[in-house]
Structure formats: structure tokens, C-alpha cells
Amino acid sequence: MALDSKGKRLFEEARKLVHRGADGEKQAAVAAHEKLQKLIAAYPNDALVKAYYGSALALLARDATKPLEKADLAQEGLDALHEAVAMN
């Protein structure tokens, strides 16, 4: 299912937040993850949404302080990225 206009707008906001998160803004990474969770629920078969979701999880892993949380988030992020690649 392709993104509708609302989905495209939300994705664009999330995309910008992911890039800010990659630049070190921890709160931007958290906000990106929240937006991408909504997008994944609405568009579970969209590879680009899934890829950005995986990237947001990787950013949360980077910023996590507890080793097990860091490992779990990193694995979830990698899994989402692998799923995104498999979709195309």
C-alpha cells in the first residue's frame, strides 16, 4: 500500500528527525521512532518506512545506556533493515 498524503507528510517529518538523530540529537531520534511506529502500523509493507524504522531503532540503540537494551534495540533495528531489503 502506497503512502497517502497524510502518510507522506508524517514520513517526511520522521525522515528529517532520523537525520537530526544521526547528527546526535537524542530527542530527535526518539521522536522519529514514535512517528515511524505509527507509520509501520499503518503501512507495514512499505520498504522505505521499514528501513527508516530500522534506522531509528539503531539510533535508539546507540543512545541506550543499558547493555541489554542497547543489544536488543540494535538487533531489532538490524532485523527491520533486513526485512526492508527483502521487500524490494
N, C-alpha and C positions, 0 to 999 in steps of 0.2 A: 504494500500500500504506500503510495507516494504521500509526502507531507502536504497537508493542506496549508492555507495561508497562515493560520494560527500556529501550526506546527513549524512552518518555515521561520516564522518570527521568533518562536521560542528556541529553535535550533540556532539561529544566528546569535541570539543573546548568549546561549550556552557556549557556542564556539568561541566567542570573544572572551568569555570567562575562563575557558580552558587555556587559552593563550596567555591571559594575565596570570593564571595559576602557574603555568610553566615558567613564567618570569619571576616567580617567587611569592606571589600574593596568595597566602594560605586561604583567606576568606573567599577569594575568587574561585579557588578550586572546590571549596565546599559548596558554594552557590552553583557552580557548574554541575556538580554531581547531583544536586537536588533537581535542577531543571532537566538534566538528562535522564534521571529516574522517571520523571513524568513522560518524557518522550519515548523511552523504552516501553513503558506500559501502553502507550497509545500506538506506537509503530514498532512492534517487536521484530519485524522482518526488514527493517531499513539498515543496510550495512554501514552507512556513514554514521547514523545515530549510534549504532552499536560500537563502532570504532572510537568515537568521541567519548562514549560512556566508559570504555576500557581505559582511555587516556585519563579521564577524570579519576577513575579508581587508582590508577598508577600515581597520580599526583597526591591523592589522599594517603597512599602507602608511603610515599616519600616523606610526607609531613607527620605521619604517625610516630608516636614516641614509644609505644609498647611493641616489643619484638614480634609477638604472635599476631597482633593486629596488623602490623606492617606486612608480615608474611602473607596473611590471609587476603588483605586488600591487593597486594601485588599479584597474587595468584588469580584472584577474581578479575583483575584488570587484564592479565595475560589471556585468561580464558575468553573474555569478551572480545579482545582483539583477534584471537584465533577464529572465533565464531564469525566475526565481521569479514575476515578474509575468506572463509569458507562460503559465505553467502554470495560472493561475486564469482 
